[in-house]
Amino acid sequence: MTRRVAKRGVARVAKAQAPRLRGEAYPAVAGFFRGYLHEDFLEVHGSLAAAAAAFIKDADAAERQQLTEELAALAAALRDRPLRQVRKFVTEDLGSRWAPESRQLERLLELLRQG
């Protein structure tokens, strides 16, 4: 009984220490996710890499810079969170229909920086 209570207490403390993410803090990421990683992105672009390439082609340098800066900050903020929580934030708070797999935010950031 005491073990169960202790584990719950630790989980609550860890959860309380994790900063609350807010979707409005990442407007460029939200815009990219809604515009390029929508429900039909695989039919339209074929892959995550192709969606990133389409954005790079469409965006100007300032837009690309803002997106990479925001995505780097978001990836860092989500790095130690469970994948379920990452997916929920991406789909619910940022409005994407793409549910990233493990480490895909970092991969996307890499693609955008290479472009």
MARLUM-997306 format. One record per atom (N, C-alpha, C): residue number from 1; residue in three letters; atom name; x, y, z. Coordinates in steps of 0.02 Angstrom, whole numbers, plus 50000, padded with zeros to 5 digits. Layout:
# residues N
<node nr="NUM" rest="ALA" atom="CA" east="X" north="Y" up="Z"/>
...
END
This chain:
# residues 115
<node nr="1" rest="MET" atom="N" east="50040" north="49940" up="50000"/>
<node nr="1" rest="MET" atom="CA" east="50000" north="50000" up="50000"/>
<node nr="1" rest="MET" atom="C" east="50043" north="50063" up="50000"/>
<node nr="2" rest="THR" atom="N" east="50093" north="50066" up="50042"/>
<node nr="2" rest="THR" atom="CA" east="50134" north="50126" up="50044"/>
<node nr="2" rest="THR" atom="C" east="50175" north="50135" up="49981"/>
<node nr="3" rest="ARG" atom="N" east="50195" north="50080" up="49949"/>
<node nr="3" rest="ARG" atom="CA" east="50231" north="50086" up="49886"/>
<node nr="3" rest="ARG" atom="C" east="50188" north="50120" up="49833"/>
<node nr="4" rest="ARG" atom="N" east="50127" north="50099" up="49828"/>
<node nr="4" rest="ARG" atom="CA" east="50082" north="50127" up="49779"/>
<node nr="4" rest="ARG" atom="C" east="50072" north="50202" up="49791"/>
<node nr="5" rest="VAL" atom="N" east="50062" north="50222" up="49852"/>
<node nr="5" rest="VAL" atom="CA" east="50054" north="50293" up="49868"/>
<node nr="5" rest="VAL" atom="C" east="50118" north="50331" up="49852"/>
<node nr="6" rest="ALA" atom="N" east="50175" north="50303" up="49869"/>
<node nr="6" rest="ALA" atom="CA" east="50238" north="50337" up="49856"/>
<node nr="6" rest="ALA" atom="C" east="50249" north="50346" up="49781"/>
<node nr="7" rest="LYS" atom="N" east="50233" north="50296" up="49741"/>
<node nr="7" rest="LYS" atom="CA" east="50242" north="50302" up="49669"/>
<node nr="7" rest="LYS" atom="C" east="50196" north="50356" up="49640"/>
<node nr="8" rest="ARG" atom="N" east="50134" north="50358" up="49663"/>
<node nr="8" rest="ARG" atom="CA" east="50088" north="50409" up="49639"/>
<node nr="8" rest="ARG" atom="C" east="50113" north="50479" up="49658"/>
<node nr="9" rest="GLY" atom="N" east="50139" north="50485" up="49719"/>
<node nr="9" rest="GLY" atom="CA" east="50165" north="50549" up="49741"/>
<node nr="9" rest="GLY" atom="C" east="50223" north="50573" up="49698"/>
<node nr="10" rest="VAL" atom="N" east="50268" north="50528" up="49680"/>
<node nr="10" rest="VAL" atom="CA" east="50325" north="50545" up="49637"/>
<node nr="10" rest="VAL" atom="C" east="50300" north="50566" up="49568"/>
<node nr="11" rest="ALA" atom="N" east="50252" north="50530" up="49541"/>
<node nr="11" rest="ALA" atom="CA" east="50225" north="50546" up="49475"/>
<node nr="11" rest="ALA" atom="C" east="50193" north="50615" up="49476"/>
<node nr="12" rest="ARG" atom="N" east="50157" north="50631" up="49529"/>
<node nr="12" rest="ARG" atom="CA" east="50125" north="50697" up="49534"/>
<node nr="12" rest="ARG" atom="C" east="50177" north="50753" up="49538"/>
<node nr="13" rest="VAL" atom="N" east="50230" north="50742" up="49575"/>
<node nr="13" rest="VAL" atom="CA" east="50283" north="50792" up="49580"/>
<node nr="13" rest="VAL" atom="C" east="50316" north="50801" up="49512"/>
<node nr="14" rest="ALA" atom="N" east="50332" north="50746" up="49478"/>
<node nr="14" rest="ALA" atom="CA" east="50364" north="50751" up="49412"/>
<node nr="14" rest="ALA" atom="C" east="50319" north="50788" up="49363"/>
<node nr="15" rest="LYS" atom="N" east="50254" north="50772" up="49365"/>
<node nr="15" rest="LYS" atom="CA" east="50206" north="50805" up="49320"/>
<node nr="15" rest="LYS" atom="C" east="50201" north="50880" up="49337"/>
<node nr="16" rest="ALA" atom="N" east="50201" north="50896" up="49400"/>
<node nr="16" rest="ALA" atom="CA" east="50195" north="50965" up="49421"/>
<node nr="16" rest="ALA" atom="C" east="50257" north="51005" up="49401"/>
<node nr="17" rest="GLN" atom="N" east="50315" north="50973" up="49398"/>
<node nr="17" rest="GLN" atom="CA" east="50377" north="51008" up="49380"/>
<node nr="17" rest="GLN" atom="C" east="50384" north="51019" up="49305"/>
<node nr="18" rest="ALA" atom="N" east="50350" north="50979" up="49264"/>
<node nr="18" rest="ALA" atom="CA" east="50354" north="50987" up="49192"/>
<node nr="18" rest="ALA" atom="C" east="50315" north="51049" up="49172"/>
<node nr="19" rest="PRO" atom="N" east="50346" north="51096" up="49136"/>
<node nr="19" rest="PRO" atom="CA" east="50310" north="51157" up="49117"/>
<node nr="19" rest="PRO" atom="C" east="50253" north="51142" up="49069"/>
<node nr="20" rest="ARG" atom="N" east="50200" north="51179" up="49076"/>
<node nr="20" rest="ARG" atom="CA" east="50141" north="51171" up="49034"/>
<node nr="20" rest="ARG" atom="C" east="50157" north="51200" up="48966"/>
<node nr="21" rest="LEU" atom="N" east="50149" north="51161" up="48914"/>
<node nr="21" rest="LEU" atom="CA" east="50160" north="51185" up="48846"/>
<node nr="21" rest="LEU" atom="C" east="50097" north="51219" up="48821"/>
<node nr="22" rest="ARG" atom="N" east="50106" north="51270" up="48782"/>
<node nr="22" rest="ARG" atom="CA" east="50049" north="51307" up="48754"/>
<node nr="22" rest="ARG" atom="C" east="50059" north="51312" up="48678"/>
<node nr="23" rest="GLY" atom="N" east="50009" north="51290" up="48641"/>
<node nr="23" rest="GLY" atom="CA" east="50013" north="51291" up="48569"/>
<node nr="23" rest="GLY" atom="C" east="50025" north="51359" up="48539"/>
<node nr="24" rest="GLU" atom="N" east="49997" north="51411" up="48570"/>
<node nr="24" rest="GLU" atom="CA" east="50006" north="51479" up="48543"/>
<node nr="24" rest="GLU" atom="C" east="50077" north="51504" up="48548"/>
<node nr="25" rest="ALA" atom="N" east="50119" north="51469" up="48585"/>
<node nr="25" rest="ALA" atom="CA" east="50190" north="51488" up="48590"/>
<node nr="25" rest="ALA" atom="C" east="50229" north="51468" up="48527"/>
<node nr="26" rest="TYR" atom="N" east="50197" north="51428" up="48484"/>
<node nr="26" rest="TYR" atom="CA" east="50231" north="51402" up="48424"/>
<node nr="26" rest="TYR" atom="C" east="50189" north="51416" up="48361"/>
<node nr="27" rest="PRO" atom="N" east="50177" north="51479" up="48344"/>
<node nr="27" rest="PRO" atom="CA" east="50133" north="51493" up="48287"/>
<node nr="27" rest="PRO" atom="C" east="50159" north="51469" up="48220"/>
<node nr="28" rest="ALA" atom="N" east="50224" north="51473" up="48209"/>
<node nr="28" rest="ALA" atom="CA" east="50252" north="51450" up="48145"/>
<node nr="28" rest="ALA" atom="C" east="50247" north="51374" up="48140"/>
<node nr="29" rest="VAL" atom="N" east="50259" north="51339" up="48195"/>
<node nr="29" rest="VAL" atom="CA" east="50253" north="51266" up="48195"/>
<node nr="29" rest="VAL" atom="C" east="50180" north="51246" up="48182"/>
<node nr="30" rest="ALA" atom="N" east="50134" north="51279" up="48216"/>
<node nr="30" rest="ALA" atom="CA" east="50063" north="51264" up="48207"/>
<node nr="30" rest="ALA" atom="C" east="50043" north="51276" up="48134"/>
<node nr="31" rest="GLY" atom="N" east="50065" north="51332" up="48106"/>
<node nr="31" rest="GLY" atom="CA" east="50049" north="51346" up="48036"/>
<node nr="31" rest="GLY" atom="C" east="50078" north="51294" up="47988"/>
<node nr="32" rest="PHE" atom="N" east="50140" north="51274" up="48000"/>
<node nr="32" rest="PHE" atom="CA" east="50171" north="51222" up="47959"/>
<node nr="32" rest="PHE" atom="C" east="50133" north="51156" up="47966"/>
<node nr="33" rest="PHE" atom="N" east="50119" north="51136" up="48027"/>
<node nr="33" rest="PHE" atom="CA" east="50084" north="51073" up="48038"/>
<node nr="33" rest="PHE" atom="C" east="50015" north="51073" up="48005"/>
<node nr="34" rest="ARG" atom="N" east="49979" north="51128" up="48012"/>
<node nr="34" rest="ARG" atom="CA" east="49911" north="51131" up="47982"/>
<node nr="34" rest="ARG" atom="C" east="49915" north="51135" up="47906"/>
<node nr="35" rest="GLY" atom="N" east="49965" north="51170" up="47880"/>
<node nr="35" rest="GLY" atom="CA" east="49969" north="51180" up="47807"/>
<node nr="35" rest="GLY" atom="C" east="50004" north="51124" up="47770"/>
<node nr="36" rest="TYR" atom="N" east="50050" north="51090" up="47802"/>
<node nr="36" rest="TYR" atom="CA" east="50091" north="51040" up="47767"/>
<node nr="36" rest="TYR" atom="C" east="50083" north="50969" up="47795"/>
<node nr="37" rest="LEU" atom="N" east="50064" north="50963" up="47858"/>
<node nr="37" rest="LEU" atom="CA" east="50057" north="50896" up="47888"/>
<node nr="37" rest="LEU" atom="C" east="49984" north="50885" up="47908"/>
<node nr="38" rest="HIS" atom="N" east="49940" north="50901" up="47861"/>
<node nr="38" rest="HIS" atom="CA" east="49868" north="50893" up="47871"/>
<node nr="38" rest="HIS" atom="C" east="49848" north="50821" up="47858"/>
<node nr="39" rest="GLU" atom="N" east="49783" north="50807" up="47860"/>
<node nr="39" rest="GLU" atom="CA" east="49759" north="50738" up="47855"/>
<node nr="39" rest="GLU" atom="C" east="49776" north="50705" up="47788"/>
<node nr="40" rest="ASP" atom="N" east="49787" north="50744" up="47736"/>
<node nr="40" rest="ASP" atom="CA" east="49803" north="50715" up="47670"/>
<node nr="40" rest="ASP" atom="C" east="49876" north="50725" up="47651"/>
<node nr="41" rest="PHE" atom="N" east="49919" north="50740" up="47699"/>
<node nr="41" rest="PHE" atom="CA" east="49988" north="50757" up="47680"/>
<node nr="41" rest="PHE" atom="C" east="50024" north="50699" up="47645"/>
<node nr="42" rest="LEU" atom="N" east="50010" north="50637" up="47663"/>
<node nr="42" rest="LEU" atom="CA" east="50043" north="50581" up="47629"/>
<node nr="42" rest="LEU" atom="C" east="50021" north="50576" up="47557"/>
<node nr="43" rest="GLU" atom="N" east="49957" north="50590" up="47543"/>
<node nr="43" rest="GLU" atom="CA" east="49933" north="50589" up="47473"/>
<node nr="43" rest="GLU" atom="C" east="49961" north="50648" up="47434"/>
<node nr="44" rest="VAL" atom="N" east="49966" north="50706" up="47467"/>
<node nr="44" rest="VAL" atom="CA" east="49989" north="50766" up="47433"/>
<node nr="44" rest="VAL" atom="C" east="50065" north="50766" up="47425"/>
<node nr="45" rest="HIS" atom="N" east="50101" north="50751" up="47479"/>
<node nr="45" rest="HIS" atom="CA" east="50174" north="50756" up="47478"/>
<node nr="45" rest="HIS" atom="C" east="50210" north="50688" up="47473"/>
<node nr="46" rest="GLY" atom="N" east="50179" north="50636" up="47500"/>
<node nr="46" rest="GLY" atom="CA" east="50210" north="50570" up="47496"/>
<node nr="46" rest="GLY" atom="C" east="50252" north="50551" up="47556"/>
<node nr="47" rest="SER" atom="N" east="50280" north="50600" up="47591"/>
<node nr="47" rest="SER" atom="CA" east="50323" north="50585" up="47648"/>
<node nr="47" rest="SER" atom="C" east="50334" north="50648" up="47689"/>
<node nr="48" rest="LEU" atom="N" east="50361" north="50639" up="47748"/>
<node nr="48" rest="LEU" atom="CA" east="50379" north="50695" up="47791"/>
<node nr="48" rest="LEU" atom="C" east="50433" north="50737" up="47757"/>
<node nr="49" rest="ALA" atom="N" east="50482" north="50704" up="47727"/>
<node nr="49" rest="ALA" atom="CA" east="50536" north="50740" up="47693"/>
<node nr="49" rest="ALA" atom="C" east="50510" north="50782" up="47635"/>
<node nr="50" rest="ALA" atom="N" east="50462" north="50756" up="47598"/>
<node nr="50" rest="ALA" atom="CA" east="50434" north="50794" up="47542"/>
<node nr="50" rest="ALA" atom="C" east="50392" north="50853" up="47566"/>
<node nr="51" rest="ALA" atom="N" east="50357" north="50845" up="47622"/>
<node nr="51" rest="ALA" atom="CA" east="50319" north="50901" up="47650"/>
<node nr="51" rest="ALA" atom="C" east="50367" north="50956" up="47672"/>
<node nr="52" rest="ALA" atom="N" east="50422" north="50937" up="47704"/>
<node nr="52" rest="ALA" atom="CA" east="50472" north="50986" up="47724"/>
<node nr="52" rest="ALA" atom="C" east="50502" north="51022" up="47663"/>
<node nr="53" rest="ALA" atom="N" east="50516" north="50984" up="47610"/>
<node nr="53" rest="ALA" atom="CA" east="50543" north="51013" up="47549"/>
<node nr="53" rest="ALA" atom="C" east="50494" north="51062" up="47517"/>
<node nr="54" rest="ALA" atom="N" east="50429" north="51045" up="47519"/>
<node nr="54" rest="ALA" atom="CA" east="50378" north="51090" up="47492"/>
<node nr="54" rest="ALA" atom="C" east="50376" north="51156" up="47531"/>
<node nr="55" rest="PHE" atom="N" east="50381" north="51151" up="47597"/>
<node nr="55" rest="PHE" atom="CA" east="50382" north="51212" up="47638"/>
<node nr="55" rest="PHE" atom="C" east="50443" north="51254" up="47621"/>
<node nr="56" rest="ILE" atom="N" east="50501" north="51222" up="47616"/>
<node nr="56" rest="ILE" atom="CA" east="50563" north="51258" up="47601"/>
<node nr="56" rest="ILE" atom="C" east="50557" north="51295" up="47535"/>
<node nr="57" rest="LYS" atom="N" east="50525" north="51263" up="47487"/>
<node nr="57" rest="LYS" atom="CA" east="50516" north="51294" up="47421"/>
<node nr="57" rest="LYS" atom="C" east="50467" north="51353" up="47425"/>
<node nr="58" rest="ASP" atom="N" east="50415" north="51347" up="47465"/>
<node nr="58" rest="ASP" atom="CA" east="50363" north="51398" up="47469"/>
<node nr="58" rest="ASP" atom="C" east="50381" north="51457" up="47514"/>
<node nr="59" rest="ALA" atom="N" east="50420" north="51446" up="47566"/>
<node nr="59" rest="ALA" atom="CA" east="50432" north="51497" up="47618"/>
<node nr="59" rest="ALA" atom="C" east="50492" north="51541" up="47601"/>
<node nr="60" rest="ASP" atom="N" east="50490" north="51601" up="47629"/>
<node nr="60" rest="ASP" atom="CA" east="50549" north="51644" up="47622"/>
<node nr="60" rest="ASP" atom="C" east="50597" north="51629" up="47679"/>
<node nr="61" rest="ALA" atom="N" east="50655" north="51660" up="47678"/>
<node nr="61" rest="ALA" atom="CA" east="50707" north="51646" up="47728"/>
<node nr="61" rest="ALA" atom="C" east="50685" north="51660" up="47799"/>
<node nr="62" rest="ALA" atom="N" east="50647" north="51714" up="47810"/>
<node nr="62" rest="ALA" atom="CA" east="50624" north="51731" up="47877"/>
<node nr="62" rest="ALA" atom="C" east="50575" north="51679" up="47903"/>
<node nr="63" rest="GLU" atom="N" east="50531" north="51655" up="47860"/>
<node nr="63" rest="GLU" atom="CA" east="50483" north="51604" up="47880"/>
<node nr="63" rest="GLU" atom="C" east="50518" north="51538" up="47897"/>
<node nr="64" rest="ARG" atom="N" east="50567" north="51520" up="47856"/>
<node nr="64" rest="ARG" atom="CA" east="50606" north="51459" up="47870"/>
<node nr="64" rest="ARG" atom="C" east="50644" north="51466" up="47936"/>
<node nr="65" rest="GLN" atom="N" east="50673" north="51524" up="47949"/>
<node nr="65" rest="GLN" atom="CA" east="50710" north="51535" up="48011"/>
<node nr="65" rest="GLN" atom="C" east="50664" north="51531" up="48071"/>
<node nr="66" rest="GLN" atom="N" east="50606" north="51563" up="48067"/>
<node nr="66" rest="GLN" atom="CA" east="50559" north="51562" up="48123"/>
<node nr="66" rest="GLN" atom="C" east="50536" north="51491" up="48138"/>
<node nr="67" rest="LEU" atom="N" east="50520" north="51453" up="48085"/>
<node nr="67" rest="LEU" atom="CA" east="50499" north="51384" up="48095"/>
<node nr="67" rest="LEU" atom="C" east="50553" north="51342" up="48127"/>
<node nr="68" rest="THR" atom="N" east="50615" north="51347" up="48103"/>
<node nr="68" rest="THR" atom="CA" east="50668" north="51305" up="48132"/>
<node nr="68" rest="THR" atom="C" east="50682" north="51325" up="48204"/>
<node nr="69" rest="GLU" atom="N" east="50679" north="51389" up="48220"/>
<node nr="69" rest="GLU" atom="CA" east="50690" north="51410" up="48290"/>
<node nr="69" rest="GLU" atom="C" east="50635" north="51383" up="48335"/>
<node nr="70" rest="GLU" atom="N" east="50572" north="51391" up="48314"/>
<node nr="70" rest="GLU" atom="CA" east="50516" north="51366" up="48355"/>
<node nr="70" rest="GLU" atom="C" east="50517" north="51291" up="48361"/>
<node nr="71" rest="LEU" atom="N" east="50532" north="51256" up="48306"/>
<node nr="71" rest="LEU" atom="CA" east="50533" north="51183" up="48308"/>
<node nr="71" rest="LEU" atom="C" east="50589" north="51158" up="48352"/>
<node nr="72" rest="ALA" atom="N" east="50646" north="51191" up="48351"/>
<node nr="72" rest="ALA" atom="CA" east="50702" north="51172" up="48395"/>
<node nr="72" rest="ALA" atom="C" east="50682" north="51180" up="48468"/>
<node nr="73" rest="ALA" atom="N" east="50649" north="51235" up="48485"/>
<node nr="73" rest="ALA" atom="CA" east="50626" north="51246" up="48554"/>
<node nr="73" rest="ALA" atom="C" east="50573" north="51195" up="48573"/>
<node nr="74" rest="LEU" atom="N" east="50528" north="51180" up="48528"/>
<node nr="74" rest="LEU" atom="CA" east="50476" north="51131" up="48542"/>
<node nr="74" rest="LEU" atom="C" east="50505" north="51061" up="48551"/>
<node nr="75" rest="ALA" atom="N" east="50550" north="51042" up="48507"/>
<node nr="75" rest="ALA" atom="CA" east="50581" north="50976" up="48512"/>
<node nr="75" rest="ALA" atom="C" east="50618" north="50968" up="48579"/>
<node nr="76" rest="ALA" atom="N" east="50652" north="51021" up="48600"/>
<node nr="76" rest="ALA" atom="CA" east="50686" north="51019" up="48664"/>
<node nr="76" rest="ALA" atom="C" east="50637" north="51013" up="48722"/>
<node nr="77" rest="ALA" atom="N" east="50582" north="51049" up="48718"/>
<node nr="77" rest="ALA" atom="CA" east="50531" north="51047" up="48771"/>
<node nr="77" rest="ALA" atom="C" east="50496" north="50980" up="48776"/>
<node nr="78" rest="LEU" atom="N" east="50491" north="50945" up="48719"/>
<node nr="78" rest="LEU" atom="CA" east="50456" north="50881" up="48718"/>
<node nr="78" rest="LEU" atom="C" east="50502" north="50821" up="48724"/>
<node nr="79" rest="ARG" atom="N" east="50567" north="50832" up="48722"/>
<node nr="79" rest="ARG" atom="CA" east="50616" north="50778" up="48718"/>
<node nr="79" rest="ARG" atom="C" east="50606" north="50723" up="48771"/>
<node nr="80" rest="ASP" atom="N" east="50594" north="50741" up="48832"/>
<node nr="80" rest="ASP" atom="CA" east="50589" north="50692" up="48886"/>
<node nr="80" rest="ASP" atom="C" east="50517" north="50673" up="48903"/>
<node nr="81" rest="ARG" atom="N" east="50471" north="50693" up="48862"/>
<node nr="81" rest="ARG" atom="CA" east="50401" north="50677" up="48876"/>
<node nr="81" rest="ARG" atom="C" east="50382" north="50612" up="48840"/>
<node nr="82" rest="PRO" atom="N" east="50332" north="50578" up="48867"/>
<node nr="82" rest="PRO" atom="CA" east="50310" north="50515" up="48835"/>
<node nr="82" rest="PRO" atom="C" east="50282" north="50530" up="48765"/>
<node nr="83" rest="LEU" atom="N" east="50291" north="50482" up="48720"/>
<node nr="83" rest="LEU" atom="CA" east="50269" north="50490" up="48651"/>
<node nr="83" rest="LEU" atom="C" east="50194" north="50506" up="48648"/>
<node nr="84" rest="ARG" atom="N" east="50155" north="50476" up="48691"/>
<node nr="84" rest="ARG" atom="CA" east="50083" north="50488" up="48693"/>
<node nr="84" rest="ARG" atom="C" east="50069" north="50562" up="48705"/>
<node nr="85" rest="GLN" atom="N" east="50106" north="50593" up="48749"/>
<node nr="85" rest="GLN" atom="CA" east="50097" north="50663" up="48765"/>
<node nr="85" rest="GLN" atom="C" east="50120" north="50707" up="48706"/>
<node nr="86" rest="VAL" atom="N" east="50174" north="50688" up="48673"/>
<node nr="86" rest="VAL" atom="CA" east="50198" north="50725" up="48615"/>
<node nr="86" rest="VAL" atom="C" east="50145" north="50724" up="48560"/>
<node nr="87" rest="ARG" atom="N" east="50118" north="50666" up="48546"/>
<node nr="87" rest="ARG" atom="CA" east="50067" north="50660" up="48494"/>
<node nr="87" rest="ARG" atom="C" east="50005" north="50701" up="48511"/>
<node nr="88" rest="LYS" atom="N" east="49985" north="50698" up="48573"/>
<node nr="88" rest="LYS" atom="CA" east="49926" north="50736" up="48595"/>
<node nr="88" rest="LYS" atom="C" east="49937" north="50811" up="48585"/>
<node nr="89" rest="PHE" atom="N" east="49996" north="50836" up="48604"/>
<node nr="89" rest="PHE" atom="CA" east="50011" north="50907" up="48595"/>
<node nr="89" rest="PHE" atom="C" east="50011" north="50925" up="48521"/>
<node nr="90" rest="VAL" atom="N" east="50043" north="50885" up="48480"/>
<node nr="90" rest="VAL" atom="CA" east="50048" north="50900" up="48408"/>
<node nr="90" rest="VAL" atom="C" east="49979" north="50900" up="48375"/>
<node nr="91" rest="THR" atom="N" east="49937" north="50851" up="48392"/>
<node nr="91" rest="THR" atom="CA" east="49872" north="50847" up="48359"/>
<node nr="91" rest="THR" atom="C" east="49820" north="50894" up="48390"/>
<node nr="92" rest="GLU" atom="N" east="49817" north="50898" up="48455"/>
<node nr="92" rest="GLU" atom="CA" east="49766" north="50939" up="48487"/>
<node nr="92" rest="GLU" atom="C" east="49785" north="51012" up="48493"/>
<node nr="93" rest="ASP" atom="N" east="49844" north="51027" up="48517"/>
<node nr="93" rest="ASP" atom="CA" east="49863" north="51096" up="48529"/>
<node nr="93" rest="ASP" atom="C" east="49888" north="51131" up="48466"/>
<node nr="94" rest="LEU" atom="N" east="49921" north="51095" up="48422"/>
<node nr="94" rest="LEU" atom="CA" east="49948" north="51125" up="48362"/>
<node nr="94" rest="LEU" atom="C" east="49906" north="51113" up="48300"/>
<node nr="95" rest="GLY" atom="N" east="49855" north="51071" up="48305"/>
<node nr="95" rest="GLY" atom="CA" east="49807" north="51061" up="48250"/>
<node nr="95" rest="GLY" atom="C" east="49831" north="51018" up="48192"/>
<node nr="96" rest="SER" atom="N" east="49881" north="50977" up="48203"/>
<node nr="96" rest="SER" atom="CA" east="49906" north="50934" up="48149"/>
<node nr="96" rest="SER" atom="C" east="49866" north="50869" up="48148"/>
<node nr="97" rest="ARG" atom="N" east="49865" north="50837" up="48092"/>
<node nr="97" rest="ARG" atom="CA" east="49836" north="50770" up="48087"/>
<node nr="97" rest="ARG" atom="C" east="49892" north="50718" up="48084"/>
<node nr="98" rest="TRP" atom="N" east="49954" north="50741" up="48086"/>
<node nr="98" rest="TRP" atom="CA" east="50013" north="50698" up="48087"/>
<node nr="98" rest="TRP" atom="C" east="50029" north="50683" up="48160"/>
<node nr="99" rest="ALA" atom="N" east="50035" north="50620" up="48176"/>
<node nr="99" rest="ALA" atom="CA" east="50054" north="50599" up="48244"/>
<node nr="99" rest="ALA" atom="C" east="50125" north="50572" up="48239"/>
<node nr="100" rest="PRO" atom="N" east="50174" north="50610" up="48262"/>
<node nr="100" rest="PRO" atom="CA" east="50244" north="50591" up="48253"/>
<node nr="100" rest="PRO" atom="C" east="50262" north="50527" up="48290"/>
<node nr="101" rest="GLU" atom="N" east="50307" north="50490" up="48260"/>
<node nr="101" rest="GLU" atom="CA" east="50337" north="50432" up="48293"/>
<node nr="101" rest="GLU" atom="C" east="50396" north="50458" up="48335"/>
<node nr="102" rest="SER" atom="N" east="50427" north="50414" up="48370"/>
<node nr="102" rest="SER" atom="CA" east="50483" north="50432" up="48413"/>
<node nr="102" rest="SER" atom="C" east="50537" north="50467" up="48372"/>
<node nr="103" rest="ARG" atom="N" east="50560" north="50524" up="48398"/>
<node nr="103" rest="ARG" atom="CA" east="50615" north="50563" up="48370"/>
<node nr="103" rest="ARG" atom="C" east="50600" north="50596" up="48303"/>
<node nr="104" rest="GLN" atom="N" east="50538" north="50594" up="48279"/>
<node nr="104" rest="GLN" atom="CA" east="50523" north="50624" up="48215"/>
<node nr="104" rest="GLN" atom="C" east="50525" north="50700" up="48216"/>
<node nr="105" rest="LEU" atom="N" east="50513" north="50731" up="48273"/>
<node nr="105" rest="LEU" atom="CA" east="50519" north="50804" up="48275"/>
<node nr="105" rest="LEU" atom="C" east="50591" north="50825" up="48262"/>
<node nr="106" rest="GLU" atom="N" east="50638" north="50788" up="48291"/>
<node nr="106" rest="GLU" atom="CA" east="50708" north="50802" up="48279"/>
<node nr="106" rest="GLU" atom="C" east="50727" north="50790" up="48205"/>
<node nr="107" rest="ARG" atom="N" east="50698" north="50738" up="48176"/>
<node nr="107" rest="ARG" atom="CA" east="50711" north="50722" up="48105"/>
<node nr="107" rest="ARG" atom="C" east="50683" north="50778" up="48061"/>
<node nr="108" rest="LEU" atom="N" east="50623" north="50802" up="48077"/>
<node nr="108" rest="LEU" atom="CA" east="50594" north="50857" up="48039"/>
<node nr="108" rest="LEU" atom="C" east="50637" north="50919" up="48044"/>
<node nr="109" rest="LEU" atom="N" east="50661" north="50934" up="48102"/>
<node nr="109" rest="LEU" atom="CA" east="50705" north="50992" up="48112"/>
<node nr="109" rest="LEU" atom="C" east="50768" north="50985" up="48070"/>
<node nr="110" rest="GLU" atom="N" east="50796" north="50925" up="48069"/>
<node nr="110" rest="GLU" atom="CA" east="50854" north="50912" up="48027"/>
<node nr="110" rest="GLU" atom="C" east="50840" north="50925" up="47953"/>
<node nr="111" rest="LEU" atom="N" east="50783" north="50901" up="47930"/>
<node nr="111" rest="LEU" atom="CA" east="50763" north="50911" up="47860"/>
<node nr="111" rest="LEU" atom="C" east="50757" north="50984" up="47843"/>
<node nr="112" rest="LEU" atom="N" east="50726" north="51022" up="47888"/>
<node nr="112" rest="LEU" atom="CA" east="50716" north="51093" up="47875"/>
<node nr="112" rest="LEU" atom="C" east="50782" north="51132" up="47876"/>
<node nr="113" rest="ARG" atom="N" east="50826" north="51112" up="47920"/>
<node nr="113" rest="ARG" atom="CA" east="50892" north="51145" up="47923"/>
<node nr="113" rest="ARG" atom="C" east="50936" north="51130" up="47862"/>
<node nr="114" rest="GLN" atom="N" east="50928" north="51070" up="47835"/>
<node nr="114" rest="GLN" atom="CA" east="50967" north="51050" up="47776"/>
<node nr="114" rest="GLN" atom="C" east="50943" north="51085" up="47713"/>
<node nr="115" rest="GLY" atom="N" east="50879" north="51102" up="47712"/>
<node nr="115" rest="GLY" atom="CA" east="50848" north="51131" up="47653"/>
<node nr="115" rest="GLY" atom="C" east="50873" north="51197" up="47636"/>
END
